[in-house]
Amino acid sequence: MAITSLYRYWQTYKNIKRIRQIVNVFLRHGFGQFIEQINLQRFVPLSTRLKLFSRWEKIEKHTIPERLRIAFSELGPSFIKLAQILSSRPDLITTEYADEFKKLQDKVPPFPSEKAIQIIESELNISLKEVFSYFEDVPVAAASIAQVHKAVLKTGERVIVKVQRPDIRQIIHDDITILGTIARLMLKYIPESKLFDPEGIVSEFSKTVKKELDFFAEAKNAQRFKRSFTENPDICIPTIYPNLQSEKVLVMERLEGVRIDDISGIDALGIDRPELAQKGVNAYFKMIFEDGFFHADPHPGNIFVMPDGRLGIMDFGIAGWLTPDMMENIAGAFLALYNRKFDDLIDIYIEMGLVTGDVDMEEFKRALKRDLVDIVEPLYDLTISEVNFPEYLELFTHLVIKHGLKVPSELMLINKTIMILDNIGRQLDPNFNAITAAEPYAAKLIKKRLSPKSLFGKAKENMSEMGRLLFDTPRQINRLLRKTIRDEVNLNINPIGLDKLIRDIDRSSNRLAFSIIVAAIILGSSMLIQSNIDIGGRILGLPTIGAIGFLVAFLLGIRLLISIIKSGRL
């Protein structure tokens, strides 16, 4: 424990400059109360706080989500990535914040091509001219983690070269460490933040961004997708060049075509758009319902329509994995929704572990079914083109928050993927509907689940589990009894909100004591002036000691007033 604490102190000291920058940005955008609550105000000089006080009215013109989005944008790659991940988790941060974070674009100026060439040659241990007959200095795309250059190999293949930004790994590592510290401080000083699971958010962010930084993992993902679609003539996955690959450089086949959202470009190629939408949805539902491994970043910039009518998929840094049980539950949920079987849908939610905490299960089921019927029933009276899926996703998100459901990150990735696909599909074909398109895939998976072979396998697993339970139960009971006899069984009671109450009382008493000291200085200075004792000369006709006392009291009073205003509790 001592070693862990020492390591954290060292990390804080090492990153103190970045911590000050983060704190200053948050203060500049009106989050002084939050900084004070988690006890980070010690990183801010008094002069900076006084400057920020003068900007109070300007700050108030923006909403809190807007100010947070602007602050994240200023803080760079790590915070932009965090906001993008949070934008797909409205169940954690509410729809208002998620919608605001969606406005953040992962577009940043490119770094110099000379540096990119230096990284390529150093990482691959080659000379650029020995491998490439052509290398385009100006990148075709630049994001917060990497940028992409077009090139041609000596053997004639057209490729793209993806190069990580200099020092981006260290920058993100330091920011994740700082975010972890902020999450722990939130749990310590703001107990109600536990509802949003700040440490879980940082952990999920850390795993996601580290996957994007791992070009070896991205290459393996691409190769796995290529194997999966080898027999599919409609989908093209780029070839990876393993001999031209490192942790920071990735070379892959260049796909020529137009973006999937370039409707005029697709029409110019003479490609049937409804057929194209069907090809895309077939590919993604195959990933979700058959492979259990899916491309989780299908935004229009990652999907291309090739001149021969094939769909080319790019950028495999973010991929989702599904267990067989999760695949079956998702398929069951689709079918239950499709067939209006709301009781079955709720049972699947419970089986998936979405219900947490101690709840009255019967009352929970009744309340959730009532809300589901209110939201979903109107859908069945609409034509496909009339259904506004983003609107209904928002309603479902409110439902998740209202009933305290805990949605697994894999499920949120699927929701995000299907929503993007539905949006793209509707641009290609106004009559397209992702839910209807998913029905045959879900039905096929459920049919497979109910096959004799599958049922026998499940029964075998259950019998094995029962056997382990029978053998382990006596040992567990014996262990519990021994602990009880030795008085080692403890009951932990955690009064919610007590720490916050103690801190608020402590802060209030400190301010009261501070006010009494200021009043005492004013009273003492007034008595000195009234007594007309001339000690140390005079300033503006007043005894020096009395004048200094008034000045000190004035400064301390201003400091107290700023503290009270920043806390938002007048």
C-alpha positions in Angstrom: 0.0 0.0 0.0 2.8 2.4 0.9 4.6 1.6 -2.4 1.4 2.3 -4.3 0.9 5.6 -2.6 4.6 6.5 -3.2 4.2 5.7 -6.9 1.1 7.9 -7.1 2.9 10.8 -5.5 5.8 10.4 -7.9 3.4 10.3 -10.9 1.7 13.5 -9.6 5.0 15.2 -9.2 6.2 14.1 -12.6 3.0 15.3 -14.3 2.6 18.5 -12.3 3.0 20.8 -15.3 0.2 19.0 -17.2 -2.0 18.8 -14.1 -1.7 22.6 -13.8 -2.6 23.0 -17.5 -5.7 20.8 -17.1 -6.8 22.6 -13.9 -6.3 26.0 -15.5 -8.4 25.0 -18.5 -11.2 23.7 -16.3 -11.1 26.9 -14.2 -11.1 29.1 -17.3 -14.3 27.4 -18.4 -16.1 27.8 -15.1 -15.5 24.5 -13.3 -13.9 26.1 -10.2 -16.4 24.5 -7.9 -15.5 21.0 -9.2 -11.7 21.8 -8.9 -12.3 22.9 -5.3 -14.5 19.9 -4.5 -11.8 17.4 -5.5 -9.1 19.4 -3.8 -7.0 20.4 -6.8 -7.1 24.2 -6.2 -3.6 24.0 -4.7 -2.3 23.8 -8.2 -3.7 27.2 -9.1 -1.8 30.5 -8.1 -3.9 33.2 -6.5 -3.2 35.6 -9.3 -4.8 33.1 -11.8 -7.9 32.7 -9.7 -8.4 36.5 -9.5 -8.1 36.8 -13.3 -10.7 34.0 -13.7 -13.1 35.8 -11.4 -13.2 38.7 -13.9 -14.4 36.3 -16.6 -17.4 34.9 -14.6 -20.1 36.6 -16.7 -18.6 35.4 -20.0 -18.4 31.8 -18.8 -22.1 31.8 -17.8 -23.2 32.4 -21.5 -22.5 28.7 -22.3 -24.2 25.6 -20.9 -22.2 23.2 -18.8 -22.0 20.5 -21.5 -20.8 23.2 -24.0 -18.1 24.4 -21.6 -17.0 20.9 -20.9 -16.8 20.1 -24.7 -14.7 23.2 -25.3 -12.4 22.4 -22.4 -11.9 18.8 -23.7 -11.1 20.2 -27.2 -8.4 22.6 -25.8 -6.8 19.7 -23.8 -5.8 17.7 -26.8 -5.8 14.1 -28.1 -6.5 12.2 -24.9 -9.5 14.3 -23.9 -10.9 14.4 -27.4 -10.7 10.6 -27.6 -12.3 10.4 -24.1 -15.2 12.7 -25.2 -15.7 10.6 -28.4 -16.0 7.4 -26.3 -18.3 9.1 -23.8 -20.5 10.3 -26.7 -21.5 6.7 -27.3 -22.4 6.2 -23.6 -25.4 8.4 -22.9 -26.5 5.8 -20.3 -23.5 7.0 -18.2 -23.4 10.7 -18.9 -26.9 11.6 -20.0 -28.0 12.4 -23.6 -27.3 16.1 -23.2 -23.6 15.6 -22.6 -23.3 12.8 -25.2 -24.9 15.0 -27.9 -22.5 17.8 -27.1 -19.4 15.5 -27.2 -20.5 14.2 -30.6 -19.6 17.6 -32.0 -15.9 17.0 -31.2 -14.0 16.2 -34.4 -10.8 14.2 -34.3 -9.1 16.5 -36.8 -5.8 18.1 -35.9 -3.0 19.7 -38.0 -0.6 17.1 -39.5 2.9 16.9 -38.1 5.9 17.5 -40.5 6.4 14.9 -43.2 10.1 14.9 -42.5 9.3 13.6 -39.0 6.9 11.0 -40.4 9.7 9.7 -42.8 12.2 9.6 -39.9 9.7 7.5 -37.8 9.1 5.1 -40.8 12.8 4.6 -41.5 13.6 4.2 -37.8 10.8 1.8 -37.0 11.1 -0.4 -40.1 14.9 -0.1 -40.3 14.8 0.8 -43.9 15.5 3.6 -46.3 12.3 5.1 -47.8 13.7 5.1 -51.3 14.7 1.4 -51.1 11.1 0.3 -50.4 8.8 3.0 -52.0 8.9 4.2 -55.6 6.6 7.0 -54.5 5.8 8.6 -51.2 3.3 11.5 -50.9 4.7 14.1 -48.4 1.3 15.7 -47.7 -0.9 13.3 -45.6 -4.3 12.4 -46.9 -5.7 12.3 -43.4 -4.5 13.5 -40.0 -6.0 12.6 -36.6 -5.0 12.9 -33.0 -3.2 9.5 -32.9 -1.8 9.1 -36.4 -1.7 10.4 -39.9 -1.9 8.6 -43.3 0.3 9.0 -46.4 -0.2 7.6 -49.9 2.6 5.6 -51.3 3.6 3.0 -54.0 5.9 0.1 -53.3 8.8 -0.8 -55.5 6.8 -3.9 -56.6 4.0 -1.6 -57.9 1.3 -2.1 -55.2 -0.5 1.1 -54.2 -0.5 1.4 -50.4 -1.2 3.7 -47.5 1.3 4.3 -44.7 -0.2 5.0 -41.2 2.3 6.7 -38.9 1.8 7.5 -35.2 2.4 11.0 -33.9 5.7 11.6 -32.2 5.5 11.0 -28.4 1.8 10.3 -28.6 2.1 7.2 -26.4 3.7 9.1 -23.6 1.2 11.9 -23.9 -1.7 9.6 -23.6 -0.1 7.5 -20.9 0.4 10.6 -18.7 -3.1 11.9 -19.4 -4.6 8.5 -18.4 -2.6 8.6 -15.2 -4.0 12.1 -14.4 -7.5 11.0 -15.4 -7.2 8.1 -13.0 -6.2 10.4 -10.2 -9.1 12.7 -10.9 -11.5 9.7 -10.9 -10.2 8.6 -7.5 -10.5 12.1 -6.1 -14.1 12.3 -7.4 -15.0 9.1 -5.6 -13.3 10.3 -2.4 -14.7 13.8 -2.3 -17.9 13.5 -4.3 -19.5 10.2 -3.3 -22.5 10.6 -5.5 -20.2 10.4 -8.6 -20.1 6.7 -7.9 -23.4 6.5 -9.9 -21.4 7.5 -13.1 -18.5 5.0 -12.3 -15.6 7.5 -13.1 -12.9 4.8 -12.6 -14.8 2.5 -14.9 -15.0 5.2 -17.5 -11.2 5.9 -17.3 -10.6 2.1 -17.5 -12.7 1.7 -20.6 -11.1 4.7 -22.2 -7.6 3.4 -21.4 -8.4 0.0 -22.9 -9.9 1.6 -26.1 -7.2 4.1 -26.7 -4.4 1.5 -26.1 -6.0 -0.7 -28.7 -5.9 2.1 -31.2 -2.2 2.7 -30.3 -1.4 -1.0 -30.9 -0.8 -1.3 -34.7 0.1 -5.0 -34.3 -3.4 -5.6 -32.9 -5.0 -3.5 -35.7 -3.1 -5.6 -38.3 -4.3 -8.9 -36.6 -7.9 -7.5 -36.7 -7.6 -6.7 -40.4 -6.2 -10.1 -41.2 -9.0 -11.8 -39.2 -11.7 -9.8 -41.1 -10.0 -10.6 -44.4 -10.1 -14.4 -43.6 -13.8 -14.0 -42.6 -14.7 -12.4 -45.9 -12.5 -14.4 -48.2 -15.6 -16.1 -49.8 -17.6 -12.9 -49.9 -17.4 -11.2 -53.3 -19.1 -8.1 -52.1 -16.6 -7.0 -49.4 -13.0 -6.0 -49.7 -10.6 -5.9 -46.7 -7.2 -4.4 -47.5 -4.1 -6.6 -47.4 -1.6 -5.9 -44.6 2.1 -6.1 -45.3 3.6 -7.8 -42.2 7.2 -7.1 -43.3 6.4 -3.3 -43.2 4.9 -3.1 -39.8 5.9 -2.0 -36.3 4.2 -0.6 -33.2 4.1 2.9 -34.8 3.9 2.2 -38.5 1.4 0.2 -40.5 1.4 -0.3 -44.3 -1.7 -1.7 -46.0 -3.3 -1.9 -49.4 -4.9 1.3 -50.7 -8.5 0.9 -51.6 -9.7 3.2 -54.5 -13.3 4.4 -54.4 -15.7 7.0 -53.1 -17.0 7.4 -49.5 -20.2 5.5 -48.7 -21.9 8.9 -48.0 -20.9 10.4 -51.3 -24.3 9.8 -53.0 -23.5 11.7 -56.2 -20.2 9.8 -56.5 -22.0 6.5 -56.1 -24.5 7.5 -58.7 -21.7 8.5 -61.1 -20.3 5.0 -60.8 -23.7 3.6 -61.8 -24.1 1.4 -58.7 -27.5 0.4 -57.4 -27.8 2.1 -54.0 -30.4 -0.2 -52.3 -28.4 -3.2 -53.3 -25.3 -1.5 -51.8 -27.1 -0.9 -48.5 -28.0 -4.5 -48.4 -24.4 -5.6 -49.0 -23.3 -3.4 -46.1 -25.9 -4.7 -43.7 -25.2 -8.3 -44.7 -21.5 -7.8 -43.9 -22.1 -6.2 -40.5 -24.8 -8.6 -39.3 -22.6 -11.5 -40.3 -19.9 -10.0 -38.0 -22.3 -9.6 -35.1 -24.6 -12.7 -35.3 -22.2 -15.2 -36.9 -18.6 -14.3 -36.2 -19.0 -12.6 -32.8 -16.2 -10.1 -34.0 -17.2 -6.9 -35.6 -15.8 -3.7 -37.0 -16.9 -1.1 -34.3 -16.0 2.1 -36.1 -18.1 2.1 -39.3 -18.3 5.9 -39.9 -18.5 7.0 -43.6 -14.8 7.8 -43.7 -13.9 4.1 -43.1 -16.2 2.6 -45.8 -15.6 3.0 -49.5 -17.6 2.1 -52.6 -15.2 0.7 -55.2 -15.8 1.1 -58.9 -16.6 -2.6 -59.3 -19.5 -2.3 -56.7 -17.6 -3.9 -53.8 -17.6 -2.3 -50.3 -14.1 -1.6 -48.9 -13.7 -1.4 -45.1 -10.8 0.4 -43.5 -9.4 1.2 -40.0 -9.5 -1.8 -37.7 -8.2 -0.1 -34.5 -11.6 -0.5 -32.8 -13.2 -4.0 -32.9 -15.8 -5.6 -30.7 -15.9 -9.2 -29.4 -19.0 -11.0 -28.4 -19.3 -14.3 -26.4 -21.7 -16.9 -27.8 -24.1 -16.2 -24.9 -24.1 -12.4 -25.7 -24.7 -13.1 -29.4 -27.7 -15.3 -28.6 -29.1 -12.7 -26.1 -28.8 -9.9 -28.7 -30.5 -12.1 -31.3 -33.2 -12.9 -28.8 -33.7 -9.2 -28.0 -34.0 -8.4 -31.7 -36.7 -11.1 -32.2 -38.6 -10.2 -29.1 -38.7 -6.5 -30.2 -39.7 -7.5 -33.7 -42.5 -9.8 -32.5 -43.7 -7.5 -29.7 -42.8 -10.0 -26.9 -42.0 -7.4 -24.2 -41.9 -10.0 -21.3 -39.3 -12.0 -23.2 -37.3 -8.8 -23.9 -37.2 -7.9 -20.2 -36.1 -11.5 -19.3 -33.3 -11.2 -21.8 -32.3 -7.8 -20.2 -32.1 -9.5 -16.8 -30.2 -12.5 -18.2 -27.6 -10.1 -19.8 -26.9 -8.6 -16.4 -28.4 -5.1 -17.2 -30.3 -5.1 -13.8 -28.0 -4.3 -10.9 -28.6 -3.7 -7.2 -31.4 -4.9 -4.9 -34.7 -4.3 -6.7 -38.2 -5.7 -6.3 -38.1 -7.8 -9.5 -41.8 -8.0 -10.1 -42.3 -4.3 -9.6 -39.3 -3.6 -11.8 -40.7 -5.8 -14.6 -44.1 -4.1 -14.5 -42.6 -0.6 -14.6 -40.1 -1.4 -17.4 -42.7 -3.2 -19.5 -45.1 -0.2 -19.1 -42.4 2.2 -20.3 -41.3 -0.2 -23.1 -44.9 -0.4 -24.4 -45.2 3.4 -24.3 -42.1 3.8 -26.4 -42.1 0.9 -28.8 -45.8 0.3 -29.6 -46.1 3.5 -31.7 -43.3 2.1 -33.9 -45.5 -0.7 -35.2 -48.0 1.8 -36.7 -45.4 3.6 -38.7 -43.9 2.9 -42.1 -40.2 2.2 -42.3 -39.4 5.6 -43.7 -41.3 7.3 -40.9 -39.3 5.7 -38.1 -36.7 8.2 -36.5 -34.2 5.8 -35.0 -32.0 8.4 -33.4 -35.1 9.8 -31.6 -36.0 6.3 -30.3 -32.5 5.5 -29.3 -32.6 8.7 -27.1 -35.9 7.5 -25.6 -34.3 4.1 -24.8 -31.4 5.9 -23.2 -33.7 7.7 -20.9 -35.3 4.4 -20.1 -31.9 2.9 -19.2 -31.1 5.9 -16.9 -34.6 5.9 -15.3 -34.5 2.2 -14.4 -30.8 2.1 -13.4 -29.8 -0.5 -16.1 -26.1 -1.1 -16.5 -25.3 -1.5 -20.2 -22.1 -3.5 -21.1 -19.6 -1.6 -23.3 -19.9 -4.3 -26.0 -23.7 -3.7 -26.2 -23.2 0.1 -26.5 -20.6 -0.6 -29.3 -23.2 -2.6 -31.1 -25.9 0.1 -30.6 -23.5 2.7 -32.0 -22.6 0.5 -34.9 -26.2 -0.3 -35.9 -27.2 3.4 -35.6 -24.4 4.5 -37.9 -25.3 1.7 -40.3 -29.0 2.7 -40.2 -28.1 6.3 -41.0 -25.8 5.3 -43.9 -28.4 2.8 -45.2 -31.2 5.5 -45.2 -29.0 7.8 -47.2 -28.5 5.1 -49.8 -32.1 3.8 -49.7 -35.0 5.8 -48.0 -36.8 2.5 -47.3 -33.9 0.9 -45.5 -34.4 -0.3 -41.9 -31.6 -1.9 -39.9 -33.9 -3.7 -37.4 -35.9 -5.4 -40.2 -32.7 -6.3 -42.0 -31.3 -7.9 -38.8 -34.4 -10.2 -38.4 -33.3 -13.2 -40.6 -29.8 -13.2 -39.0 -31.2 -13.2 -35.5 -33.7 -15.9 -36.4 -31.0 -18.1 -37.8 -28.9 -17.7 -34.7 -31.9 -18.6 -32.4 -32.7 -21.6 -34.6 -29.1 -22.7 -34.2 -29.3 -22.2 -30.4 -32.4 -24.5 -30.3 -30.8 -27.3 -32.4 -30.4 -30.7 -30.7 -26.6 -30.4 -30.8 -26.6 -27.0 -29.1 -29.1 -28.1 -26.5 -27.1 -31.2 -25.7 -23.9 -29.0 -25.3 -25.8 -26.7 -22.9 -27.1 -29.6 -20.8 -23.6 -31.1 -20.6 -22.2 -27.7 -19.4 -25.0 -27.4 -16.8 -24.4 -30.9 -15.4 -20.7 -30.2 -15.1 -21.5 -26.9 -13.2 -23.9 -28.7 -10.9 -21.1 -31.3 -10.1 -18.6 -28.6 -9.2 -21.3 -26.9 -7.0 -22.0 -30.1 -5.1 -18.3 -30.7 -4.4 -17.5 -27.1 -3.5 -20.5 -26.2 -1.3 -19.4 -28.3 1.8 -15.9 -26.7 1.6 -17.3 -23.2 1.4 -19.7 -23.8 4.3 -16.8 -25.2 6.4 -14.7 -22.1 5.6 -17.5 -19.8 6.6 -18.1 -21.6 9.9 -14.4 -21.4 10.8 -14.3 -17.7 10.1 -17.4 -17.2 12.2 -16.0 -19.1 15.2 -12.7 -17.0 15.0 -14.9 -13.8 14.9 -13.5 -13.0 11.4 -16.9 -12.3 9.8 -17.3 -8.5 9.6 -20.3 -6.4 8.6 -19.4 -3.2 6.7 -21.8 -0.3 6.8 -21.1 2.6 4.4 -23.4 5.6 5.2 -23.9 7.3 1.8 -23.1 11.1 1.8 -21.6 11.3 5.3 -18.1 12.1 4.0 -19.6 15.0 1.9 -21.5 16.3 4.9 -18.4 16.3 7.1 -16.4 18.1 4.3 -19.2 20.7 3.9 -19.3 21.3 7.7 -15.5 21.6 7.8 -15.5 24.0 4.9 -18.2 26.1 6.5 -16.5 26.2 9.9 -13.2 27.3 8.2 -15.0 30.1 6.4 -16.7 31.2 9.6 -13.3 31.2 11.4 -11.8 33.1 8.5 -14.6 35.7 8.7 -14.1 36.1 12.4 -10.3 36.7 11.9 -11.1 39.4 9.2 -13.6 41.0 11.5 -11.1 41.0 14.4 -8.4 42.6 12.1 -10.9 45.3 11.1 -11.9 46.0 14.7 -8.3 46.1 15.9 -7.3 48.5 13.1 -10.3 50.7 13.9 -9.3 50.9 17.6 -5.7 51.8 16.7 -6.9 54.6 14.4 -9.3 55.9 17.0 -6.6 55.9 19.7 -4.5 58.0 17.3 -1.3 56.2 18.5 1.4 57.2 16.0 3.6 54.1 15.7 5.7 53.7 12.6 4.5 56.9 10.9 1.3 57.6 8.9 -0.2 56.6 5.5 -2.8 58.9 4.0 -3.2 60.5 7.4 -3.8 57.2 9.2 -1.5 55.3 11.6 0.6 52.9 9.6 -0.3 49.8 11.6 -4.1 50.6 11.3 -3.8 51.2 7.6 -1.9 47.9 7.0 -4.6 46.1 9.1 -7.4 47.5 6.9 -5.5 46.5 3.7 -4.9 42.9 5.0 -8.6 42.6 6.0 -9.6 43.9 2.6 -7.5 41.3 0.7 -8.6 38.5 3.0 -12.2 39.5 2.6 -11.9 39.5 -1.2 -10.4 36.1 -1.1 -13.2 34.8 1.0 -15.8 36.4 -1.3 -14.2 34.8 -4.4 -14.2 31.4 -2.7 -17.9 31.6 -1.8 -18.9 32.8 -5.3 -16.9 30.1 -7.0 -18.5 27.4 -4.8 -21.9 28.5 -6.3 -23.4 28.6 -2.8 -24.2 32.2 -1.9 
